[in-house]
Amino acid sequence: MDKSWAEVISELQIKGMTYALIGEAVGCAASTIGDLASGRSQSPRAAAAFALLKLHSERVGNGATMSAPPVAQIRQLVDSRISKRALRQKFGFRTDAHLAKVLGLPVEQVEGWGETDIIPALPQVMKLLGHEEQPAQQHRPQDPDAGRIVTLEVA
């Protein structure tokens, strides 16, 4: 192989794949793909290496483009796993204060989230990302003895 793992992953990203999608396709974690791309790790396990090369040849080598999965699947894979930094960049916010104001949250709460950590799936965040709110379902507490109760006839 005349390319580094970082180049292989970069070319897959150009074709629209994220670390998570690449990791899922080759059977390893997104963090493993990130480590390979950044150079923190020099080589994957053998099975992952073969799968990564096969994926690269299918997506990049033959000029094939990634078939577009349904919007809902993309939204789940990308938007629900977004970091605070990526969310700020997506909307052009420079500080956490801007993001907090749009979300309607205290600045301290937003500042408490790590820059590269996945942001919590709060209703405000999901609404900002375009997810529709799911109606709250009414949960009635179930009686664990409901099946054991019988009527008694008293003489």
C-alpha positions in Angstrom: 0.0 0.0 0.0 1.5 3.3 -1.1 -0.9 5.5 0.9 -1.1 6.1 4.6 -4.1 5.2 6.6 -4.8 8.9 7.1 -4.9 9.4 3.3 -7.3 6.4 2.9 -9.6 7.7 5.6 -9.4 11.3 4.2 -10.4 10.0 0.7 -13.4 8.2 2.3 -14.4 11.4 4.1 -14.3 13.3 0.8 -16.8 10.7 -0.5 -19.1 11.7 2.4 -18.3 9.1 5.0 -17.8 10.0 8.7 -15.6 8.2 11.2 -18.7 6.6 12.6 -19.8 5.3 9.1 -16.3 4.1 8.3 -16.0 2.3 11.6 -19.3 0.7 11.3 -18.5 -0.5 7.8 -15.1 -2.0 8.8 -16.2 -3.3 12.2 -14.4 -1.0 14.6 -15.1 2.1 16.7 -15.2 5.6 15.3 -12.5 6.5 17.7 -10.2 3.9 16.2 -10.8 5.5 12.7 -10.0 8.9 14.3 -6.8 7.6 15.8 -5.7 6.2 12.4 -6.6 9.4 10.6 -4.7 11.6 13.1 -1.7 9.3 13.3 -2.1 8.4 17.0 -2.4 4.8 15.8 -0.2 3.4 13.1 -2.1 0.3 12.0 -5.5 -1.3 12.6 -6.1 -4.9 13.4 -5.7 -7.2 10.3 -9.4 -7.7 9.8 -10.1 -4.0 10.1 -7.2 -3.2 7.7 -8.5 -5.5 5.0 -12.1 -4.2 5.4 -10.8 -0.6 5.3 -8.9 -1.3 2.1 -11.9 -3.1 0.6 -14.2 -0.2 1.5 -11.6 2.3 0.0 -11.4 0.4 -3.2 -15.2 0.2 -3.5 -15.9 3.8 -2.7 -12.8 5.6 -4.0 -10.8 3.3 -6.3 -13.6 2.5 -8.7 -15.0 6.0 -8.7 -18.2 4.8 -7.1 -20.1 7.2 -5.0 -21.7 6.4 -1.7 -25.4 5.6 -2.1 -27.4 8.1 -0.2 -29.1 6.6 2.8 -32.5 7.9 3.9 -32.4 11.3 5.6 -33.6 10.0 8.9 -30.7 7.6 9.1 -28.2 10.3 8.3 -29.8 12.6 10.8 -29.5 9.9 13.5 -25.9 9.2 12.7 -24.6 12.7 12.4 -26.8 15.2 14.2 -27.3 13.1 17.3 -23.6 12.6 17.7 -22.4 16.1 17.2 -19.9 17.8 19.4 -20.3 21.2 20.9 -17.5 22.6 18.6 -19.2 21.1 15.5 -22.6 22.5 16.5 -21.1 26.0 17.0 -19.4 25.8 13.6 -22.5 24.5 11.9 -24.5 27.6 12.9 -21.6 30.1 12.9 -21.5 30.8 16.6 -18.2 32.0 18.0 -18.8 31.5 21.7 -20.8 29.3 24.1 -22.9 32.3 25.1 -24.3 32.5 21.6 -25.2 28.9 21.6 -26.7 29.1 25.1 -28.9 32.0 24.1 -30.3 30.2 21.0 -30.9 27.0 23.1 -32.4 29.0 26.0 -30.0 27.4 28.4 -27.8 28.9 31.1 -24.3 29.8 29.8 -22.7 27.8 32.6 -24.5 24.6 31.5 -23.3 25.0 27.9 -19.8 25.8 29.0 -19.8 22.6 31.1 -20.0 20.5 27.9 -16.6 19.4 26.6 -15.6 20.8 23.2 -15.3 17.4 21.5 -17.8 15.5 23.7 -21.1 14.6 22.2 -23.7 17.1 23.3 -26.7 15.8 25.3 -29.9 15.1 23.4 -31.9 17.9 25.1 -35.2 18.9 23.5 -33.7 22.4 22.7 -30.7 20.8 20.9 -32.9 18.3 19.0 -35.2 21.1 17.9 -32.2 23.2 16.8 -31.0 20.3 14.7 -34.3 19.8 13.1 -35.6 16.8 14.9 -39.3 16.7 15.5 -40.4 16.5 19.1 -41.9 13.1 20.0 -45.2 13.4 21.8 -45.0 12.4 25.4 -46.6 9.0 25.9 -48.7 8.5 28.9 -47.4 5.6 31.0 -49.8 4.2 33.4 -48.1 2.3 36.2 -48.8 -1.3 35.8 -50.0 -3.3 38.8 -47.6 -6.3 39.2 -50.5 -8.3 40.8 -53.1 -7.5 38.1 -52.9 -11.1 36.7 -53.2 -12.7 40.1 -56.3 -10.9 41.4 -59.5 -13.0 41.3 -63.0 -12.3 42.5 -64.1 -13.9 45.7 -67.6 -15.0 46.4 -68.4 -14.7 50.1 -71.3 -16.8 51.5 
